[in-house]
Amino acid sequence: MTPAFSSWQAFLAMGGYAFYVWLAVVATLLSLVLLVAQTLVARRQMLRAIRRQQARAERRRQGVSRPTATIPPEKHP
C-alpha cells in the first residue's frame, strides 16, 4: 500500500486544489460547530421555559400568586 501524498506539503497542497478543498473543509466544520452550538442554546432555553412553566403550575396548585410590583400612590403637597 502506498500513501496518496509523498509529503505533508503535498497533502496540504491537495494537488493544486488546496484553496477549494480546505475552504470546503472549513465551511463544513464551521457549519457543524454552529449547529451544535445552536442546539445547545435551544436546549438550554427549552429547559429554562419548562422549569418556569412547572414552577408556575406548582404555585397555582398551592394557591400562591407571584408577587407583582405595585406603584405607590403619589403624594400631593
N, C-alpha and C positions, 0 to 999 in steps of 0.2 A: 504494500500500500504506500503510495507516495502522497506527500502533502500537496494541497491545492496551491499554496503560495510558498515561494522559496525563502522569504524573509518577512519580518514584521512590516518593513517598509512596503513591500509588495502587497501585503494584506491590507494595510491602510490605504494604499492607492487604488485597490479594487480594480485593477486592470484599466485604469483611466476613467472609471466611473465613480470615483470616491465621493464627489460632491453629491451626486444623486443618491447613492447608496446610504451615506451617512446622514443625509438630510431625511431620508425615509425612516431610518432607524431612530433619529431624534424625534421626529414627528410622532412615530408610533409610541415610543416610550413616554413622551410628554402627554399624549392623549390618555394613555393608561394611568399615569400618575394623577392626572386631573380627574379622571373617572373615579379612581379610588378615593381621592380627597373629597369629591362631591358626595359620594356615597356615605362616607363617614360623617360629614357635616349634616346631611339629610337624616341619617340615623339618629344623631345626637338631638336634632331638633324634634324629631318624631317622639323620641323617648321623653324629652322635656315636656312636650304637649300632652303625652299620655299621663305623666306624673301630675301635671296641673289638673287635668280632667279627673283623675282619680281623687286628688285632694279636694276638688270642688264637690264631687259626688259624696265623699266622706263628710264634708262639712254640712251638706244638705241633709244627709242621713242623720247626723247628730243634731240638726236644727240650729247650727251656728252659722250666722252670716259673716261674711268677710267685712271687717271694719272699713267704712268709707270715710273719706276726708270730708269734714264739714267746714263750711265757711262761717267764721264767727260774724255775728251781727255787727253792723257798722255803728260806731259811736258818733253821735252828733253832738256838737258843742252846745 
